Amino acid sequence: MPAPTRPKEEVARLGQEIYERDLRSRMEAAHRGKVLAIDVDSGNHAIADTASVAAKRLRAQHPNACVWLMRVGYRTLRHFGGSSLRRTGWRARPHPGRRVASRHRLAGSLGER
């Protein structure tokens, strides 16, 4: 019988709690950058290079697992564009050759004042 579904926010909270409490100290030194699949009901886990492989390994042991996926040592599993915050720092820096148009300059170029 399949496990009852939980709200995704609860799965995320439980997965993060298990990681912080039980796994972080062991995982970050040895497996940084790998994908970790955690069963939020039992606390069992599997680790792999990709999310699909990690989830398959965990479900092979626990077919009804409620799975939370994360990348060890990172805040997110995936990212879209840009580069990592670790390399660039926490604040966005403007491009040195790019000038930012102000609202007043734009209004003046359109004949508005």
C-alpha positions in Angstrom: 0.0 0.0 0.0 1.5 3.4 -1.0 2.4 5.8 1.8 0.0 8.7 2.3 1.2 11.8 0.5 2.5 14.7 2.6 2.6 18.4 1.7 5.8 19.3 0.0 6.7 21.9 2.6 6.5 19.2 5.3 8.7 16.8 3.3 11.2 19.5 2.8 11.2 20.5 6.6 11.6 16.8 7.7 14.3 16.1 5.1 16.3 19.1 6.2 15.9 18.3 9.9 17.1 14.7 9.3 20.1 16.0 7.3 21.1 18.6 9.9 20.6 16.3 12.9 21.9 12.9 11.6 23.9 13.2 8.4 25.5 16.6 7.8 28.7 16.0 9.8 29.4 12.7 8.0 28.3 13.7 4.5 29.9 17.1 3.8 33.5 16.1 4.1 33.3 12.9 2.1 30.5 13.5 -0.4 30.3 17.2 -1.2 28.4 17.7 -4.5 26.8 14.3 -4.5 23.0 13.9 -4.4 21.5 12.6 -1.2 18.0 10.9 -1.1 16.5 10.8 2.3 13.4 8.8 3.3 11.7 11.3 5.7 9.6 8.5 7.4 12.5 6.2 8.4 15.6 8.4 8.1 17.3 5.9 5.7 19.3 7.5 2.9 21.1 6.7 -0.4 23.8 8.8 -2.2 24.7 9.0 -5.9 26.0 11.3 -8.6 22.5 12.0 -9.9 19.1 12.5 -8.4 17.5 9.7 -10.3 20.1 7.1 -9.3 19.9 8.2 -5.6 16.1 8.0 -5.6 16.2 4.5 -7.3 18.7 3.2 -4.8 16.6 4.4 -1.9 13.3 3.0 -3.4 15.0 -0.3 -4.1 15.5 -0.7 -0.3 12.2 1.1 0.7 9.6 1.0 -2.1 7.2 3.2 -0.3 9.7 5.8 0.8 8.7 9.5 0.9 11.9 10.9 -0.7 13.6 14.2 -0.1 16.5 15.0 -2.5 19.3 17.4 -1.9 22.9 18.1 -3.0 25.4 17.7 -0.2 27.1 20.9 0.8 24.8 23.2 -1.3 21.6 25.1 -0.6 19.7 23.7 -3.7 19.7 20.6 -5.7 19.8 22.4 -9.1 20.5 25.9 -10.3 19.5 27.8 -13.4 22.1 29.9 -15.1 24.7 32.1 -13.4 27.5 30.7 -11.3 27.7 29.5 -7.8 27.5 31.9 -4.9 30.6 30.3 -3.5 32.7 31.6 -6.4 31.1 35.0 -6.8 30.2 36.0 -3.3 26.8 36.8 -1.8 26.0 40.1 -3.5 25.5 40.7 -7.2 28.1 42.9 -8.7 27.3 45.1 -11.8 29.2 44.5 -14.9 32.1 47.0 -15.0 31.4 48.1 -18.6 27.6 48.3 -18.3 25.9 51.6 -17.5 22.5 51.4 -15.8 19.9 53.7 -17.3 18.1 55.8 -14.7 14.4 56.5 -14.9 15.1 60.3 -15.5 17.5 59.7 -18.4 14.9 57.3 -20.0 12.1 59.8 -19.6 14.2 62.6 -21.1 15.1 60.5 -24.2 11.4 59.8 -24.8 10.6 63.6 -24.7 8.9 63.4 -21.3 9.8 65.5 -18.3 
